[in-house]
Amino acid sequence: MTTIKKAATEFLAKKRIAVTGVSREGTSHGANLVYRRLRERGYDVFAVNPNTDVVEGDTTYHDLKSIPGGVEAVVIGTRPSYAEGTMRECDELGIKLVWMHRMFGSGSVSDQATAYGRARGITVIDGGCPLMFPPTADTGHRVMRALGSVTGRVPSRV
C-alpha cells in the first residue's frame, strides 16, 4: 500500500483519463464535476455512459473499450453496484490506476471492486476525489479533503 498523496500524484500525472457515470442530466453530479475540471485543466478526458451518446456537448463512450487509443486511468463515478464490472474491464484492458469517487455516503466505493482490483495489481484509490489534489484542486475541495481525512472518507493509504 502507498499513501493517498503518492497515489493521487501518480494518477493525476496521467493525461488520458476516463470518467464513468457522467450524467446527461445532472451537471452538478460528482462525475460531471470531475469530468469538467479535468477537461478544463488540459487532460484528455473521456465521458463513459452506456445510456447516451453526448454529455456536456462531448462524445460519450458506452464502455472503456470503446475509447479510441484507450486510457491510462479511470475515475469511477457510478453507483457502487457498477464498480466491480468497471474494475473487471480495467483489468481486461490493462488499466492500472482506478479512483472510486466518494465524499458523502457510499459514493462509488465498492469493497468487492477494491479487493478485485488490488488482487490484480491495480492501484485502487477507494474514496475521496481527484479534485482534492493538485493540479486539479480548488480551495473547497482542499477543505473537503481535510474533513474527509478526519472522517475516513478520504483514505490515508491505498
Salt bridges, closest charged atoms under 4 A:
GLU25 OE2 - ARG24 NE 3.88
ASP53 OD1 - HIS62 NE2 2.78
GLU56 OE2 - ARG36 NH2 2.86
GLU56 OE1 - ARG39 NH2 3.70
ASP58 OD2 - ARG39 NH1 2.59
ASP63 OD2 - LYS65 NZ 3.64
GLU84 OE2 - ARG88 NH2 2.88
ASP91 OD2 - ARG120 NE 3.75
ASP126 OD1 - ARG118 NH2 3.21
ASP138 OD2 - ARG37 NH2 2.53
ASP138 OD1 - HIS141 ND1 3.11
